[in-house]
Amino acid sequence: MSPRRNRQRGGAHPAERTGGERYGLERTEEWRGEDWVVRQVGGGGAAKHYRCPGCDQEIPPGVPHVVAWPQHGDVDDRRHWHKACWNARDRRSARLQRSRNAPRY
Protein backbone atom coordinates (compact mmCIF):
# COMPACT_ATOMS: atom_id res chain seq x y z
CA MET A 1 0.00 0.00 0.00
CA SER A 2 1.39 3.41 -0.91
CA PRO A 3 1.11 6.51 1.30
CA ARG A 4 -1.77 8.91 0.82
CA ARG A 5 -1.16 12.05 -1.24
CA ASN A 6 -2.33 15.32 0.30
CA ARG A 7 -1.40 17.50 -2.67
CA GLN A 8 -3.04 17.59 -6.03
CA ARG A 9 -0.94 16.85 -9.03
CA GLY A 10 -0.86 19.64 -11.54
CA GLY A 11 0.93 22.69 -12.76
CA ALA A 12 -0.55 25.82 -11.26
CA HIS A 13 0.09 27.27 -7.81
CA PRO A 14 -2.96 26.75 -5.51
CA ALA A 15 -3.85 30.47 -5.49
CA GLU A 16 -3.73 30.55 -9.29
CA ARG A 17 -5.89 27.45 -9.56
CA THR A 18 -8.69 28.84 -7.43
CA GLY A 19 -8.40 32.41 -8.70
CA GLY A 20 -8.22 33.72 -5.13
CA GLU A 21 -6.27 36.71 -3.88
CA ARG A 22 -2.97 36.15 -2.13
CA TYR A 23 -2.33 37.97 1.11
CA GLY A 24 0.34 40.66 1.23
CA LEU A 25 0.53 41.25 -2.52
CA GLU A 26 -0.41 44.71 -3.76
CA ARG A 27 -2.49 45.49 -6.79
CA THR A 28 -3.71 48.75 -8.30
CA GLU A 29 -7.39 49.54 -8.86
CA GLU A 30 -9.08 52.63 -10.23
CA TRP A 31 -11.79 54.27 -8.15
CA ARG A 32 -13.35 57.71 -8.65
CA GLY A 33 -10.79 58.57 -11.33
CA GLU A 34 -7.82 57.86 -9.06
CA ASP A 35 -5.47 54.86 -8.84
CA TRP A 36 -5.56 53.08 -5.48
CA VAL A 37 -3.09 50.55 -4.14
CA VAL A 38 -4.94 47.63 -2.54
CA ARG A 39 -3.46 44.97 -0.27
CA GLN A 40 -5.13 41.94 1.33
CA VAL A 41 -4.34 41.54 5.04
CA GLY A 42 -4.75 38.09 6.59
CA GLY A 43 -6.12 37.48 10.05
CA GLY A 44 -2.64 36.99 11.49
CA GLY A 45 -1.49 40.35 10.18
CA ALA A 46 -4.41 42.29 11.65
CA ALA A 47 -3.30 43.23 15.15
CA LYS A 48 -5.30 46.39 15.92
CA HIS A 49 -8.85 47.68 15.83
CA TYR A 50 -9.74 49.63 12.68
CA ARG A 51 -12.87 51.47 11.55
CA CYS A 52 -14.14 50.54 8.06
CA PRO A 53 -15.02 53.66 6.05
CA GLY A 54 -17.54 51.67 3.99
CA CYS A 55 -19.88 50.62 6.81
CA ASP A 56 -18.46 52.63 9.75
CA GLN A 57 -18.16 49.41 11.77
CA GLU A 58 -15.14 48.22 13.69
CA ILE A 59 -12.74 45.64 12.25
CA PRO A 60 -11.47 43.69 15.28
CA PRO A 61 -7.98 42.18 15.48
CA GLY A 62 -7.58 38.84 13.73
CA VAL A 63 -10.14 39.54 10.97
CA PRO A 64 -8.87 39.45 7.36
CA HIS A 65 -9.54 42.72 5.52
CA VAL A 66 -8.33 45.05 2.76
CA VAL A 67 -6.00 48.05 3.10
CA ALA A 68 -6.34 50.70 0.37
CA TRP A 69 -4.65 54.06 -0.20
CA PRO A 70 -4.22 56.47 -3.12
CA GLN A 71 -1.24 55.53 -5.26
CA HIS A 72 0.40 58.92 -4.73
CA GLY A 73 -0.79 59.24 -1.15
CA ASP A 74 0.97 59.17 2.18
CA VAL A 75 1.02 56.54 4.93
CA ASP A 76 -1.68 58.52 6.73
CA ASP A 77 -4.03 58.03 3.74
CA ARG A 78 -4.32 54.25 4.27
CA ARG A 79 -7.80 52.97 5.09
CA HIS A 80 -8.75 49.52 6.34
CA TRP A 81 -11.92 48.12 4.75
CA HIS A 82 -13.93 44.94 5.12
CA LYS A 83 -13.45 43.03 1.89
CA ALA A 84 -17.19 43.12 1.13
CA CYS A 85 -17.30 46.87 1.79
CA TRP A 86 -14.37 47.50 -0.56
CA ASN A 87 -16.05 45.43 -3.28
CA ALA A 88 -19.31 47.38 -2.79
CA ARG A 89 -17.71 50.84 -2.46
CA ASP A 90 -19.47 52.19 -5.57
CA ARG A 91 -22.88 51.13 -4.28
CA ARG A 92 -22.44 52.62 -0.81
CA SER A 93 -23.58 56.03 0.31
CA ALA A 94 -20.94 58.64 1.12
CA ARG A 95 -23.04 60.05 3.97
CA LEU A 96 -22.72 57.82 6.99
CA GLN A 97 -24.78 58.67 10.05
CA ARG A 98 -23.05 58.00 13.36
CA SER A 99 -24.89 57.91 16.64
CA ARG A 100 -23.86 60.39 19.30
CA ASN A 101 -22.03 57.77 21.34
CA ALA A 102 -20.12 56.18 18.44
CA PRO A 103 -16.32 56.30 18.77
CA ARG A 104 -14.54 58.46 16.21
CA TYR A 105 -11.54 56.24 15.40
C-alpha positions as CSV (number, residue, x, y, z in Angstrom):
1,M,0.0,0.0,0.0
2,S,1.4,3.4,-0.9
3,P,1.1,6.5,1.3
4,R,-1.8,8.9,0.8
5,R,-1.2,12.0,-1.2
6,N,-2.3,15.3,0.3
7,R,-1.4,17.5,-2.7
8,Q,-3.0,17.6,-6.0
9,R,-0.9,16.9,-9.0
10,G,-0.9,19.6,-11.5
11,G,0.9,22.7,-12.8
12,A,-0.5,25.8,-11.3
13,H,0.1,27.3,-7.8
14,P,-3.0,26.7,-5.5
15,A,-3.9,30.5,-5.5
16,E,-3.7,30.5,-9.3
17,R,-5.9,27.4,-9.6
18,T,-8.7,28.8,-7.4
19,G,-8.4,32.4,-8.7
20,G,-8.2,33.7,-5.1
21,E,-6.3,36.7,-3.9
22,R,-3.0,36.1,-2.1
23,Y,-2.3,38.0,1.1
24,G,0.3,40.7,1.2
25,L,0.5,41.3,-2.5
26,E,-0.4,44.7,-3.8
27,R,-2.5,45.5,-6.8
28,T,-3.7,48.8,-8.3
29,E,-7.4,49.5,-8.9
30,E,-9.1,52.6,-10.2
31,W,-11.8,54.3,-8.1
32,R,-13.4,57.7,-8.6
33,G,-10.8,58.6,-11.3
34,E,-7.8,57.9,-9.1
35,D,-5.5,54.9,-8.8
36,W,-5.6,53.1,-5.5
37,V,-3.1,50.5,-4.1
38,V,-4.9,47.6,-2.5
39,R,-3.5,45.0,-0.3
40,Q,-5.1,41.9,1.3
41,V,-4.3,41.5,5.0
42,G,-4.7,38.1,6.6
43,G,-6.1,37.5,10.0
44,G,-2.6,37.0,11.5
45,G,-1.5,40.4,10.2
46,A,-4.4,42.3,11.7
47,A,-3.3,43.2,15.1
48,K,-5.3,46.4,15.9
49,H,-8.8,47.7,15.8
50,Y,-9.7,49.6,12.7
51,R,-12.9,51.5,11.5
52,C,-14.1,50.5,8.1
53,P,-15.0,53.7,6.0
54,G,-17.5,51.7,4.0
55,C,-19.9,50.6,6.8
56,D,-18.5,52.6,9.8
57,Q,-18.2,49.4,11.8
58,E,-15.1,48.2,13.7
59,I,-12.7,45.6,12.3
60,P,-11.5,43.7,15.3
61,P,-8.0,42.2,15.5
62,G,-7.6,38.8,13.7
63,V,-10.1,39.5,11.0
64,P,-8.9,39.4,7.4
65,H,-9.5,42.7,5.5
66,V,-8.3,45.1,2.8
67,V,-6.0,48.1,3.1
68,A,-6.3,50.7,0.4
69,W,-4.7,54.1,-0.2
70,P,-4.2,56.5,-3.1
71,Q,-1.2,55.5,-5.3
72,H,0.4,58.9,-4.7
73,G,-0.8,59.2,-1.2
74,D,1.0,59.2,2.2
75,V,1.0,56.5,4.9
76,D,-1.7,58.5,6.7
77,D,-4.0,58.0,3.7
78,R,-4.3,54.3,4.3
79,R,-7.8,53.0,5.1
80,H,-8.7,49.5,6.3
81,W,-11.9,48.1,4.7
82,H,-13.9,44.9,5.1
83,K,-13.4,43.0,1.9
84,A,-17.2,43.1,1.1
85,C,-17.3,46.9,1.8
86,W,-14.4,47.5,-0.6
87,N,-16.0,45.4,-3.3
88,A,-19.3,47.4,-2.8
89,R,-17.7,50.8,-2.5
90,D,-19.5,52.2,-5.6
91,R,-22.9,51.1,-4.3
92,R,-22.4,52.6,-0.8
93,S,-23.6,56.0,0.3
94,A,-20.9,58.6,1.1
95,R,-23.0,60.1,4.0
96,L,-22.7,57.8,7.0
97,Q,-24.8,58.7,10.1
98,R,-23.1,58.0,13.4
99,S,-24.9,57.9,16.6
100,R,-23.9,60.4,19.3
101,N,-22.0,57.8,21.3
102,A,-20.1,56.2,18.4
103,P,-16.3,56.3,18.8
104,R,-14.5,58.5,16.2
105,Y,-11.5,56.2,15.4
